Amino acid sequence: MARSRSEIGPSLSVVIPAYNEEENIGPSVTRCRDTLREYFGDFEIIVVDDASTDDTPARADELAEAFAEVRVIHHDRNRKLGRSLRTGFAAATKDIVFYTDADLPIDFRDVPRSVELLARDDVEAVLGYRLDQPDNLWRTMLSGVYNRLVNTLFGLGVRDVNFSFKLFPRAVVESLGLESEGSFIDAEFIARAKLAGVAWVEMGVHYFPRRAGRSKLAGPGVILKILVEMNSFWWRVWRKREAAG
């Protein structure tokens, strides 16, 4: 049963990056809005259109016209996932920020549950991990190798580095100085959070495979950019700060 408005918690910004998601952006934003209205009196949904070449921009603008809670930011050229998230984080105005993908990978009813975890005195971020495997063997293998690599390099000890379910106070993400342009952004967030002493808790959520469109996060170009940004972060930030600490 939905809580009454008198029980509704803190304000929430939801960031949804989108690139060529014309089939998914409408159902995703609508479901997000309908669910959050049951739990939050003050929230916004920020769609970051990363210079999509399909009908995503127009459909996102239609959502913003239909729903007061929805804002759309359009990149003038394709900037990849990391820059899209940073754009959304910078535009967020609410107390807490949550981000997920545009292809409906989660049940939005898990969001208020994660906010309750964040309310604990010793928690400053909630990192979601998949209780279900990715929808194909290639992505399962990639995810496993990447998790092992990142956890080994940075000693993070997290179950699911790149899963698009992360919740944190806006002040936390503003303090971290994220720089990634590509999909290394998730690992950078957790690594910088560790260096800054941010306390997180992990939360298992059910994962729902993409129903329409094509994933853009497992191609050779994406993987190469992750490796380049990981190497740069290691030498410029992690190695120096670990040595200094």
Secondary structure, DSSP 8 states (H G I E B T S, - for coil): ----GGG--S-EEEEEEESS-TTTHHHHHHHHHHHHTTT-SSEEEEEEE---SSSHHHHHHHHHHH-TTEEEEE-SS--HHHHHHHHHHHH--SSEEEE--TT--S-TTHHHHHHHHHTSTT-SEEEEEESS--SSHHHHHHHHHHHHHHHHHH----S-TT-S-EEEEHHHHHHH----SSTTHHHHHHHHHHHTT--EEEEEE------SS---SSSHHHHHHHHHHHHHHIIIIIHHHHHH-
